[in-house]
Amino acid sequence: MTSTQREIEVSYDVSNEFFRLWLDENMHYTSASYLTGTETLEQAQLQKCKILYDYAEMNPEKLVLDIGCGWGANLQYLALDRGVKRSHGITLSTAQCEEIQARKLPGVTAMVCDYKDYAPAEKYDALISIEMIDHLCSPAQAREGKAVEIYRNYFNKCATWLKPGACFGFQAILRNVVPRSKKDLLDLQFTADVIFPGGLNPRLEELIMAAHPAFEVLEVRTQRESYGKTTAEWYRRLQLHEAEIRSKWGDQVYADYDRYLSTCVRAFDKHWSSDVQMKLRKV
Ligand SMILES: C[S@@+](CC[C@H](N)C(=O)[O-])C[C@H]1O[C@@H](n2cnc3c(N)ncnc32)[C@H](O)[C@@H]1O
């Protein structure tokens, strides 16, 4: 079972204004790609989009689908920075879809739809998905040994939407080493239960196994340190807006996001979590 619509609303529908305060201005809610380490968050987010654009072998004439498109940051990059004429996005969050419509991006169509129910009218030239797959397998399903099967069903479905030989620029947050202390385990549990209910970060080896046989894995690029820098910057911006957040959304929201983001910074620093970008080609 994927995260339900209600669980997705817990994660993404606190308020668009709330997320805009501490994410970058385009509201990427996923790891940026720091290549020199001296970039701003905004520059590193554009670099992430460029890596995935290149992995997807995109050009402005190609029709592309962004699976789990968030508030439309990558769709905005495609339309405004790269002049892509037609791009589609799906998300499970109504608030995110409303934000995308409000941006009035040329050539962009977004809808609220579970990927499982998505039935596009035409085949795509390329796919991009940025950290959506962590919503597909619950911790209980992983304990039952179902993770690879669930991820493979996802990749198989994605392949049916693509033209033969077309590419998929894919990014996922990863579960890596298990922390040793009880406090660290409780903080990770809190993040999973309260901030992202219903989901679980996949392991890199599960994704590689699941991509086959629908996709050939052409490139794998991990970026644990980039996610550490991204979450540290989100946390810094959250703290800058502490008074406003407490007054508009309450002390509990501030406390929850303070705990979640400080846990993320430690998670990437201590290798509990990582992030991967993959170039996949439909076999
Ligand atoms: C962490 S957010 C990433 C958003 C965006 N890709 C970004 O880079 O900012 C995960 C996204 O996946 C979407 N999502 C989760 N499960 C989904 C499903 N079953 N079908 C479609 N979208 C889904 C959520 O609604 C959300 O937009």
The ligand as an SDF file (V2000), in Angstrom:
LIG
                    3D

 27 29  0  0  0  0  0  0  0  0999 V2000
    9.0630   14.4410   -1.0340 C   0  0  0  0  0  0  0  0  0  0  0  0
    7.7980   14.9860   -2.1360 S   0  0  0  0  0  0  0  0  0  0  0  0
    8.8310   15.4260   -3.5140 C   0  0  0  0  0  0  0  0  0  0  0  0
    8.1970   16.4590   -4.3750 C   0  0  0  0  0  0  0  0  0  0  0  0
    8.9990   16.9240   -5.5810 C   0  0  0  0  0  0  0  0  0  0  0  0
    9.3880   15.8130   -6.4300 N   0  0  0  0  0  0  0  0  0  0  0  0
   10.2080   17.7300   -5.1710 C   0  0  0  0  0  0  0  0  0  0  0  0
   11.3200   17.4210   -5.6280 O   0  0  0  0  0  0  0  0  0  0  0  0
   10.0490   18.7110   -4.4390 O   0  0  0  0  0  0  0  0  0  0  0  0
    7.0020   13.4670   -2.6700 C   0  0  0  0  0  0  0  0  0  0  0  0
    5.9030   13.6720   -3.7040 C   0  0  0  0  0  0  0  0  0  0  0  0
    5.3980   12.3970   -4.1230 O   0  0  0  0  0  0  0  0  0  0  0  0
    3.9790   12.4850   -4.2240 C   0  0  0  0  0  0  0  0  0  0  0  0
    3.4190   11.1290   -4.1120 N   0  0  0  0  0  0  0  0  0  0  0  0
    3.5350   10.2620   -3.0760 C   0  0  0  0  0  0  0  0  0  0  0  0
    2.8870    9.1050   -3.3300 N   0  0  0  0  0  0  0  0  0  0  0  0
    2.3490    9.2420   -4.5710 C   0  0  0  0  0  0  0  0  0  0  0  0
    1.5580    8.3960   -5.3990 C   0  0  0  0  0  0  0  0  0  0  0  0
    1.1880    7.1900   -4.9910 N   0  0  0  0  0  0  0  0  0  0  0  0
    1.1870    8.8530   -6.6230 N   0  0  0  0  0  0  0  0  0  0  0  0
    1.5380   10.1050   -7.0340 C   0  0  0  0  0  0  0  0  0  0  0  0
    2.2970   10.9560   -6.2910 N   0  0  0  0  0  0  0  0  0  0  0  0
    2.6960   10.5310   -5.0750 C   0  0  0  0  0  0  0  0  0  0  0  0
    3.5880   13.4270   -3.1070 C   0  0  0  0  0  0  0  0  0  0  0  0
    2.2890   13.9360   -3.2960 O   0  0  0  0  0  0  0  0  0  0  0  0
    4.7010   14.4750   -3.2480 C   0  0  0  0  0  0  0  0  0  0  0  0
    4.3420   15.3970   -4.2640 O   0  0  0  0  0  0  0  0  0  0  0  0
  1  2  1  0
  2  3  1  0
  2 10  1  0
  3  4  1  0
  4  5  1  0
  5  6  1  0
  5  7  1  0
  7  8  2  0
  7  9  1  0
 10 11  1  0
 11 12  1  0
 11 26  1  0
 12 13  1  0
 13 14  1  0
 13 24  1  0
 14 15  1  0
 14 23  1  0
 15 16  2  0
 16 17  1  0
 17 18  1  0
 17 23  2  0
 18 19  1  0
 18 20  2  0
 20 21  1  0
 21 22  2  0
 22 23  1  0
 24 25  1  0
 24 26  1  0
 26 27  1  0
M  CHG  2   2   1   9  -1
M  END
$$$$
